[in-house]
Amino acid sequence: MNFACCKLEIFIPETHLAVLQKALREVDAGHIGRYDCCLSYSRVIGCWRPLEGTTPYLGSQGEISSEPELKVEVTCKTENVDCTVDAVKAVHPYEEPVI
């Protein structure tokens, strides 16, 4: 079965929401019918442990971190998934963006 659209979930610091919205708009993610810039977000607590060889945006190697983040949900055309993910990665502050 082929789907015309898919949903991405992106975890990002709240400080980066505006730049993420702009990047998504530039690749037409969140375009639903005659509306664009459609997305939702909710506050969550993210947990992670940076391993050896990492340079974490937040936290320290070997220590479990938990910080407030936003979970952003956006739809995009299936054919645009790759360029949408690339746009997210271009503005995401994490060494390993969570998408």
C-alpha positions as CSV (number, residue, x, y, z in Angstrom):
1,M,0.0,0.0,0.0
2,N,1.3,3.4,-0.9
3,F,0.6,6.4,1.2
4,A,0.6,10.0,-0.1
5,C,1.7,11.5,3.3
6,C,3.5,10.5,6.4
7,K,4.0,11.9,9.9
8,L,7.3,12.9,11.3
9,E,8.0,13.3,15.0
10,I,10.9,15.5,15.9
11,F,12.3,16.1,19.4
12,I,14.0,19.4,19.8
13,P,14.8,22.0,22.5
14,E,12.0,24.6,22.8
15,T,14.6,27.3,21.9
16,H,14.7,25.9,18.3
17,L,11.0,25.8,17.5
18,A,10.9,28.9,15.4
19,V,13.9,27.9,13.2
20,L,12.4,24.4,12.8
21,Q,9.1,25.9,11.7
22,K,10.8,28.0,9.1
23,A,12.8,25.0,7.8
24,L,9.6,22.9,7.6
25,R,7.8,25.7,5.8
26,E,10.6,26.0,3.2
27,V,10.2,22.3,2.2
28,D,6.4,22.5,2.3
29,A,6.0,20.1,5.2
30,G,2.8,20.7,7.1
31,H,0.8,21.5,4.0
32,I,-2.7,20.0,4.4
33,G,-5.2,20.9,1.7
34,R,-5.5,24.7,1.5
35,Y,-3.5,25.2,4.8
36,D,0.2,25.3,5.3
37,C,2.5,25.5,8.3
38,C,0.4,22.9,10.1
39,L,2.1,21.1,12.9
40,S,1.6,20.3,16.6
41,Y,3.9,20.2,19.5
42,S,3.8,19.1,23.1
43,R,6.2,19.4,26.0
44,V,8.0,16.2,26.9
45,I,11.0,15.1,29.0
46,G,13.7,13.4,26.9
47,C,16.2,11.0,28.4
48,W,19.6,9.9,26.9
49,R,23.1,8.9,27.8
50,P,26.0,10.2,25.6
51,L,28.5,7.5,24.9
52,E,32.2,7.7,24.5
53,G,33.2,9.8,21.5
54,T,30.2,12.0,21.5
55,T,29.9,15.8,21.8
56,P,26.4,16.2,23.2
57,Y,24.5,19.4,23.0
58,L,23.3,18.8,26.5
59,G,24.5,16.3,29.1
60,S,27.9,14.7,29.8
61,Q,29.4,11.5,28.4
62,G,28.5,8.4,30.5
63,E,25.7,10.2,32.5
64,I,22.0,9.8,31.9
65,S,20.4,13.1,31.2
66,S,16.8,14.2,31.2
67,E,15.7,17.5,29.9
68,P,12.5,19.3,28.7
69,E,12.0,19.1,25.0
70,L,9.3,19.6,22.5
71,K,7.9,16.8,20.4
72,V,6.9,18.3,17.1
73,E,4.6,16.4,14.8
74,V,4.2,17.3,11.2
75,T,3.0,15.7,8.0
76,C,4.8,15.7,4.7
77,K,4.3,14.2,1.3
78,T,6.0,10.7,1.2
79,E,8.0,11.8,-1.8
80,N,9.4,14.7,0.2
81,V,10.5,12.8,3.3
82,D,14.2,12.9,2.5
83,C,14.4,16.6,1.8
84,T,12.2,17.2,4.9
85,V,14.6,15.2,7.1
86,D,17.6,17.0,5.6
87,A,15.9,20.4,6.4
88,V,15.4,19.3,10.0
89,K,19.0,18.1,10.4
90,A,20.2,21.4,9.0
91,V,18.7,23.4,11.9
92,H,18.7,20.8,14.7
93,P,21.3,21.4,17.4
94,Y,21.7,17.7,18.5
95,E,24.6,15.7,17.3
96,E,22.1,12.9,16.6
97,P,18.7,14.5,15.8
98,V,15.8,12.6,17.0
99,I,13.4,12.3,14.1
